[in-house]
């Protein structure tokens, strides 16, 4: 479905500022539809040919307080024949017009109010309210009050005072009319409070009759109201009320042109929408507390692993067997790899970790621990791999560490000219693909990782196939492999390519 911006750009000559005015209007008009208990459509005048103007529906909203008349979406449709006279009259006269139209599928006539949308003195669109009256039913006090509020907003729209050009930010989280509405006069005194608004006031301990009183007199934190009336624009904010209640407040001032007032505008009243968000904020605080606790646990696990690593290094210094020292040092390296994952998790919210934030430190550790002047090896990474659960990131980190050490030990023997090892990460369709490619000597042509009996490759094979449920292949490199990785093919040897595939589901992209 085309957007308002696309429809206006393709079918009208409205300026960017005028389209922005319409976009601000539709951002707020859910409230208008709730106040008037009716469907609302936004029409713009589109030129089809020389002197031939038609009306195009560019947006539509249904009320949350009444049944809709329109089952189908009208966005992108041309006006109905019965609509055209009212739309033209409202556009050309610049006044709110009421009349009767016909809608397919609706029995009987439908009432329509056509409201000209004015921007900087010029009518740029027409907003229509469409509803079917129920015969024999008299509206109650709440309905009459809401309709009178809508009429005041309609006057603001036709005068170019609504929507508010100065308001910034999204109001998608703002309370709706059904959450609770309070009507205020020019002095910010309560003229009307809906039943849900009265219930909200009761929750903060206000049980007295509120009519004719200011909110501050009642003990209600009215900072949002005072700010909205002073600034002549809507204000959305949370406030802490008595009884440890958190209230989300959205105050919309009602304005009129007044040449005697500062700026030529005066506040004649306002609407305050309320929603009790105490439980939501309590849950937010609980989630933040749990998240902080989880990160602290990861931090302590990392510290414990580093302590174990230090103890093993102390023990290695007392050993006399070179083989025993090598075994302990390899254990230290594996523990440091796991500690690195927990360190990353302790810095990030949630249980997922950006895998690239683990791979980069692993490559730095490999450069510091594996290479030497006798065999300079450069480690690089390509891609990011997205975000992974800790249950996948931890064994993968151990696997990658083993593969990096294996590449250095077997591809670039001491005394060689060295080379480079590149890690390529790709996250596609719920599968993480990792390629570790080097330009070293290469494995034998008949090499099978399933028959390898070294401890490092045994750990790799077990973790990938058993714990991660993936696949692994190790083979000699080909020219196309080096071309894809941007590596010059080795002058001596064939190089080695290790391909891993690990199912991870739908991971979060970076």
Buried (B, 14 or more C-beta within 10 A) or exposed (E): EEEBBEBBBEBBEBEEEBBBBBBBBBBBBBBBBBBBBBBBBBBBBBEEEEEEEBBBBBBBBBBBBBEBBBEEEBBBBBBBEBBBEBBBBBBEEBEBBEBEBEBEEBEEBBBBBBBBBBBEEEBBBBBBBBBBEEEEEEEEEEBEBBBEBBBBBBBBBBBBBBBBBEBEEEBEEBBBBBBBBBBBBBEBBBBBBBEBBBEBBEBBBBEEEBEEBBBEEBBBBBBBBBBBBEBBBBBBBBBEBEEEBBBBBBBBBBBBEEEEEEEEBBBBBBBBBBBBBBEEBEEEEEEEEEBEEBBEEBBEBBBEBBEBBEEBEEBBEEBEEEEEBEBBBBBBBBBBBBBBBBBBBBEBEEBBBBBBBBBBBBBEBBBEBBBEEEBBBEBEBBBBBBBBBBEBBBBBBBBBBBBBBBBBBBBBEEEBEBBBBBBBBBBEEEBBBBBBBBBBBBBEEEEEBEEBEEEBBEBBBEBBBEBBEBEBEBBBBEEEBBEEBEBEBBEEBBBBBBBBBBEBEEBEEE
